Amino acid sequence: VLDIDGTVVIGEGERDEAPMLYIGEQVGAGWREGQSAPKVDIAVDPLEGTNLCATGAPDSIAVIAVADDGQFLNAPDTYMKKLAVGPEAKGAIDIRRSPTWNLSAIAEAKRCDVEDLTVIILERDRHNALIDEVRKAGARIRLIGDGDVAAAIATTNAKTGIDVLMGTGGAPEGVLAAAALRCVGGELQGVLQYRSEDERLRAERMGIKDHERVYRADELAQGQVMFAATGVTEGSLLRGVHFFGGGATTHSVVMRSKSGTVRFIEAQHHFDRKPDYDWMTWVRPQRPASKSSDK
């Protein structure tokens, strides 16, 4: 158990009606009265790509990011228009410009032709016009069913063959992706896209006043951050979980913005040697009986 006073600022509890990891939940040993421990923000997506996992499709991952207290954007559960690239194209993109303009700028930064670029896009009806424009520009497209955190990270590794992420996905996932890209020198730009007036009002209650603001990675995830992800299903960057008799193997990546270190970890887990105690009974406080209207 980590000796931290952690607060979940981005979690899955509310959206998926999960009993834990809800926004505002305290985790770690340091939250208890009388304890002194570093205060940190925690952003999690326990299973990014739920449908991918359910169908055995690639690139379902488990994700966590950590920053100092107050350094993650407390993103409302709405959409965000995103544009993400790896280090080679950092400084070349502008989400306020057209996809065609950005593809040309990325190609120039990477010293290649637009036809050499591969754009990863969530396969959604809302992206039909975007897909048409990217095709007319001449770039290749990889459509995915879910999982744009993994897709954003893929832009930073040449082995994946992905050059840029375009399109609209979840705003909380944008913060997680920004944390990862901060660690490896990539770039993400995002603009909140509300689906209703209620979402807009909720964002205002969470402190967001400029609804047209272009958020950059170092605004979504400020200060020094750490990011970790473990593959659940096979993916372009991480291998999935593989079971053997009495255990499983996992493949994870751990990143740190301060040093730029990226570590890939292969681990074997033996179920019969795992600690046999209910750590949840003393690490976590009781969940409030009801959530406020801002949750």
Secondary structure as the mmCIF struct_conf table of DSSP 4:
data_model
#
loop_
_struct_conf.conf_type_id
_struct_conf.id
_struct_conf.beg_label_comp_id
_struct_conf.beg_label_asym_id
_struct_conf.beg_label_seq_id
_struct_conf.end_label_comp_id
_struct_conf.end_label_asym_id
_struct_conf.end_label_seq_id
STRN STRN1 ASP A 5 ILE A 10
BEND BEND1 GLU A 12 GLU A 12
HELX_RH_AL_P HELX_RH_AL_P1 GLY A 13 ASP A 16
TURN_TY1_P TURN_TY1_P1 GLU A 17 GLU A 17
BEND BEND2 PRO A 19 LEU A 21
TURN_TY1_P TURN_TY1_P2 ILE A 23 GLY A 24
STRN STRN2 GLN A 26 VAL A 27
BEND BEND3 GLY A 28 GLY A 28
HELX_RH_3T_P HELX_RH_3T_P1 ALA A 29 TRP A 31
BEND BEND4 ARG A 32 ARG A 32
TURN_TY1_P TURN_TY1_P3 GLU A 33 GLY A 34
STRN STRN3 LYS A 39 GLU A 48
HELX_RH_AL_P HELX_RH_AL_P2 THR A 50 THR A 55
TURN_TY1_P TURN_TY1_P4 GLY A 56 GLY A 56
BEND BEND5 PRO A 58 PRO A 58
STRN STRN4 ILE A 61 ASP A 68
TURN_TY1_P TURN_TY1_P5 ASP A 69 GLY A 70
STRN STRN5 PHE A 72 PHE A 72
BEND BEND6 ASP A 77 THR A 78
STRN STRN6 TYR A 79 VAL A 85
HELX_RH_3T_P HELX_RH_3T_P2 PRO A 87 ALA A 89
TURN_TY1_P TURN_TY1_P6 LYS A 90 ALA A 92
TURN_TY1_P TURN_TY1_P7 ILE A 95 ARG A 96
BEND BEND7 ARG A 97 ARG A 97
HELX_RH_AL_P HELX_RH_AL_P3 PRO A 99 LYS A 110
TURN_TY1_P TURN_TY1_P8 ARG A 111 ARG A 111
BEND BEND8 CYS A 112 CYS A 112
HELX_RH_3T_P HELX_RH_3T_P3 VAL A 114 ASP A 116
STRN STRN7 THR A 118 LEU A 122
HELX_RH_3T_P HELX_RH_3T_P4 ASP A 125 HIS A 127
HELX_RH_AL_P HELX_RH_AL_P4 ASN A 128 ALA A 137
TURN_TY1_P TURN_TY1_P9 GLY A 138 GLY A 138
STRN STRN8 ARG A 140 ILE A 144
BEND BEND9 GLY A 145 ASP A 146
HELX_RH_AL_P HELX_RH_AL_P5 ASP A 148 ALA A 154
TURN_TY1_P TURN_TY1_P10 THR A 155 THR A 156
HELX_RH_3T_P HELX_RH_3T_P5 ALA A 158 THR A 160
TURN_TY1_P TURN_TY1_P11 GLY A 161 GLY A 161
STRN STRN9 VAL A 164 GLY A 170
HELX_RH_AL_P HELX_RH_AL_P6 ALA A 171 VAL A 184
TURN_TY1_P TURN_TY1_P12 GLY A 185 GLY A 185
STRN STRN10 GLU A 187 GLN A 193
BEND BEND10 ARG A 195 SER A 196
HELX_RH_AL_P HELX_RH_AL_P7 GLU A 197 ARG A 205
TURN_TY1_P TURN_TY1_P13 MET A 206 GLY A 207
TURN_TY1_P TURN_TY1_P14 HIS A 211 GLU A 212
STRN STRN11 TYR A 215 ARG A 216
HELX_RH_AL_P HELX_RH_AL_P8 ALA A 217 LEU A 220
STRN STRN12 ALA A 221 ALA A 221
BEND BEND11 GLY A 223 GLN A 224
STRN STRN13 VAL A 225 GLY A 231
BEND BEND12 VAL A 232 THR A 233
BEND BEND13 SER A 236 LEU A 238
STRN STRN14 HIS A 242 PHE A 244
TURN_TY1_P TURN_TY1_P15 GLY A 245 GLY A 246
STRN STRN15 GLY A 247 ARG A 256
TURN_TY1_P TURN_TY1_P16 SER A 257 SER A 259
STRN STRN16 VAL A 262 HIS A 270
HELX_RH_3T_P HELX_RH_3T_P6 PHE A 271 ARG A 273
BEND BEND14 LYS A 274 LYS A 274
BEND BEND15 TYR A 277 TYR A 277
TURN_TY1_P TURN_TY1_P17 TRP A 279 TRP A 279
HELX_RH_AL_P HELX_RH_AL_P9 MET A 280 VAL A 283
BEND BEND16 ARG A 284 ARG A 284
HELX_LH_PP_P HELX_LH_PP_P1 PRO A 285 PRO A 288
BEND BEND17 ALA A 289 SER A 290
TURN_TY1_P TURN_TY1_P18 SER A 293 ASP A 294
#
